[in-house]
């Protein structure tokens, strides 16, 4: 199996509320979920999320060529079994509306709402792909977001540590893109363990309450979880990582607080005077589902915003006829700047050729079918 390269422009975008939920999963499962989220446009507003399907090819997430159907099925089943658990009084927006309607609840009701991340999963062995349907209640965590965290899929799929991904998300959650500013963040040992699903009361996949208290001793948690995640981030990322310091006190001088010092390897991630423009262009590209990287955005910043928007609408209209959408976008804008108009004659001609080819194929199929029927009739002993 030829390994499919993750596109450099693929981004994972989640609401901060989603990141703040207790979550623990293996790397293979987290990778499949990350790829699925990267295929969702977070800036869509009017979308029927209950019918929204994501398709993922086997070779997008399988590590080795000998991992085929059974391995893909095992990962998919694991992802399909993961459930989100939220106290009703802490829900809001679409999630609260969904819980209220389906359970006939009042606004001041109390209780725990549990739902799977995926409402449906289907493995297509013929086309070697997985079809995933996100649960309707996941919509406010992934679509039309207010406070959200965004980072590149390519940065996280190389992680091997089980908890590295979660710490990386926390680093990005505490980074302000618009102001190009890093913020430190802090957790008590119990709170960070709860966030990683290592300590606290949780519900298993059958709805049964279970208690966990893994790595009871601080030294064990630091050795097994914190330091390996810190070291892997420093080694494998080219953007954000963290250092930390401890606040001790009380009986036995125990650790009271972990202060995470957010750090960046990027000398000039985004220039302050241009950061808003960068984010605006990136948002437009995501809205029209155009794969891109930072170099593409630097090129697009040379052109007027209204011209970029118009060119994106043209590409969206002729989407099926364009293979390299980013390349064609830049080509359109270059011609517009030089000649004063968008030249889309090649797209119009291509669409006409495609229509003629489809018509030709349909006629050929009908002709072959007609010949086959004639042969059948001739062979019948009347």
N, C-alpha and C positions, 0 to 999 in steps of 0.2 A: 504494500500500500504506500503510495507516494504521500509523504507528510504535507498537509496543507499549511501554508504559512499564514499566521494570524495577521490581518491587515493592520498596518501601523496606525491608521486613523480610527480604529474601533475603540469606543469609549464606554466605560461603565458609569452609569449615572443613577444614584439612589437618593431618596430623601434622607435627611439626617435622622429622622425618627426610625427609619429602617436600620440604620447603622447602630442606633442606640439599643436595639432589641438584643436580648441574649441569643447567641448563635454559635453553634459549634458543628463543624462538618469536616470530612476529610478533604484533602486537596483535590482529588479527582471530581468529587461532587461539587465543591466550590468552583472549580474550573468550568464545569458544565453550566452551572447557574450563571457564572460571570459572562460566558459566551452568549447565553440566552438573553441576559439583560442588555448586553452590548448591541443586540439586534433590534432593540426597542427604541423608538424615537421619543425621548423624554419630554419633548416640547409639543407633542400632539395634545390637543385639548378634547376634541370631540371624537372619541374612539370607543367602540363597544368592546371593552376589555375582555368580556366573557367569551367573545368570539375571536380574540386576537391569538394567532398561532405563530410560533417561532419554529423554523426548520434549521436543524444543525446536522451537517454531514459528519459521519463517523471520524473521518481523518482530521477534523477540526479539534478533536479533544483526545483521541487515542494516542498513546505514547509510542507504541510499537506496531509493526506491520502484522504481527501474529495475534494482536488483540482485535477480535472481530465482534460478531453478533452477541455472544454470551457475555463478554466483558462490557460491551455497550449497554446491554440489557440490565446488568447488575448496577451500573452507575445510574441509569435512568430510574430504576426502581427505588434506589436509595434517595434520589432527589425527590421523587414522587411521594415518598413517605414522610418527608420533613414537614413539620407543622409550625405555624406561628401561633404563639399564645399571648393575648393581650387582655388586661383588665378592661372591662367595658367603660369604666369612668375615665380611662386614659386615651380612649379612641377619639377620632375627630374626622370631619369631612366625609368622604365617600365610604370609608371603612365603617364609621359610626352609623351612617345611613343604611348601609347594607345589613349590619347586625340588627338594627332597630326594626327594619322591614321584615326580615326573615324570621325573627323571633318575637315579633309583636311586643316590643319593649317600650317602656316609658323613658323619658329623658333622664330621670333620676334612678334608673335601674342599676343594680349591682351584679357583678358576676364576671366570669372569665370567658372570653371568646377564643376559640381555637379553629384555625383553618389551614389547609395545606397550601404551600407556595404554588403548586401546580394543581389545577382542577382535572387535567387530563394529560396523559403521556402515551405516545404511540411510537413503536419502533417499526420503521419501514425497512424490512430486510432486503427488499428488491432494489430500492434506490440507495440503500446504506445511509439512512438518515433517521434522526429522531425528531418527532413533532411534539412540541410542548405547548400547552395552553395554560397561561397564568390564571390563577384564581381571581375572580372579580374583586375580592377584597384587597388584592395586591395593588390595585390601580393607584391609590394615593401615595404609594411608596415609590412608584416608577414613572408616573405620567403627570404632566402639567404641574411641575414641582415648584414650590416656593423656596424653602431652604434645602439645598441639596449639596451632595459631594460628587465630584466627577474626577475620574482618573483613567489612564490608558490601560486597556486590557492586556496589551503586550508587556506591561511592567509587572503584572502579577502572576501570569501563567507559568513563570519560571520558578516560583517559590516552591520549596519542598517542605518547609516547616509547617505544621498544622495551624499555627497561630499567627504566622508572619503576615498573612493577608489582612487579618483583623487589625493588627497594629498599624499596618500601612494605611488602611482606611481612616483610622483615627488621626494619623498625621495629616492626611488631606482634608479631613473634616475641620481641622484647626489651621487651615491655610486660607487666607483671603486672596483670591486671584486678582480681584479688582485693585486692591491696594498693595499687592505683592508683599504681604506681611505674614510672618509665621507667628503662631500663638502657642505658648506652652499650655499643657493641660494636665490635670491631676486626678488620681483615683485613689480610694482606699484599697488595700489588698482584697477585701471582701467584694467590693464593687467591680474591680477589674476581673476577678475570678468569676463573678456572676455573669458579666458580659461575655466571657468565653465559655460559659456553661460548665464551669468547673466546680462551682459552689452555689447552693441554693435549692429551692424547691421548683421542680419543673414537671411538665407533663410528658409522658412518653407518647409514642405514636398511637397507642390504644386509649389515650385519655386518662391513664392512671398516673397519679401524682407520685413522683420519685424524689428522693433527697440525694444530693451529691455533695461531697466535700473532698475533692482531690487535691493533692499537694498541700496537706495541712500545714506543714512547716514552711516558713518563708524561704529558707535556703533551698528547699526542694523546688518550690515554684520558680525562684529566680534562676536556678540551674537548668530546669527542664523547659521552662516556657519563656521567661523574659529575656534572658541573655541570648539564647539561640535565635529568637526573633530579631533582636537588635543587631546581632552580627550578620544575619542573612540580609537584612535591609541595607546595611552599610556596604555589603559585598556586591549585591545584585541589582540595586536600583541606581538610577542615574539622576534621581530628583530628591525625594524626601526620605528622611530616616530620623531616628531619635537617639538621644542620650537620656539618662535619667539620674535623679538623685533621690535619696530617701529621707523622710522625716521620722525620727524615732521618739519614743516617749512612753510614759506609763509603766506598767508592771513589766519587768524584765527588759526594759528598753526596746519594746517591740516596734515593728514598722507600723506607723500610723497612716502614712501617706506616701504615694509614689508620684513624684513630679516629673512629667515627661517633657524634655526639652526638645522642641521641634526644630529640626535642622534641614538645610537644603544643600545639595551638591551643585546646584545651578548658580553660576556667578550672577547672571542677569536673566532670571526666568522670563519676566515680561517687563518691559520698560513702563514705568508708571504713567508717562504721558500717552502711551499707546495701548494700555491694557484694556480699556473699555472697547476700543475698536477691534482688538484681537478677539475678545469674548463675543462681541456682536457678530463678527463674521463666522466664528466657530458655531454659534447658535444657529445661524442661517443654514450652514452646511449640514448640521445635524437634523434640522427641520426638514430638509429635502433629501436626507439619507445619502449624502455624498461622502464617501471615504476620503480622508485627508490627513495631512500631517502638518507640523508647524511651518515647514518650508512652504507648503501650498498657501497657508494663510498669509505669510510674509509677502508672497507674490500678489495675492488678491488685495492687499492693503494699498497697492498702487492705483487701484481703480475706484471709481465713485460707488457709493453704497447703492444708489438707485439703479445703476447699471448692473451691479452684481445681482440684485433682487430680480431684475427683468430677465437676465441671462438664466438664473435658476428656474424661473417659471417656464422658459423655453425648453430647458433640459427636462423638466418634469413632464411637459407635454409630449416630448419625443423620447421619453425614458427608454422604451423598449428598443429603440433604434441606435442607442449610444452605448458603446462598450466601456470606454474610459471617460466617465462623466466629469472628473476633475480636469483631465486634459482638455476636454471639449469646452468646459467652462472658461478656462484661461484663453483658449483659442478665440472664443466668441468675444470676450472682453478686449482682446488685443485688436481684433478687426474693428470693433466698435470705436476704439480710441483712435485708430489710424484713419478710418473711412467715415466715421460718424453714424454708422448703422450696423445692425446685427445681420450677418449673412448666414441664413439658414437654408439656402437653396439645396445644399448637399443632403440635409436631413429630409427635406421634402422629396427629393429625388429618390433617396434610399427607401423612404416609406412607400413610394409608388412601386419601386422594384420589388420590395418585400411583398406587397399586395399582389403583384403580378405572379411572383413565384408561388405564393400560397394558392392562387387561382389555378395556376398551371398544375400544381401537385394534386389539387382536388379533382381536376379534370382527368388526370392520369389515373388516380385511384378509381374514379367512376368507370373509366374505360377498361381498366384491368378487371374490375368487378363484373362488368358487362361481358367481357370475354370468358371469364370463369363460369358465369351462368350459362353462356352458350355451350361451353364444353360439357357442362353437367347435363343440359337438356339433350345434347347429341348422344351422350352415353346411356341415356335411359332407353330401355327396351320397351317402346310403346306398343 
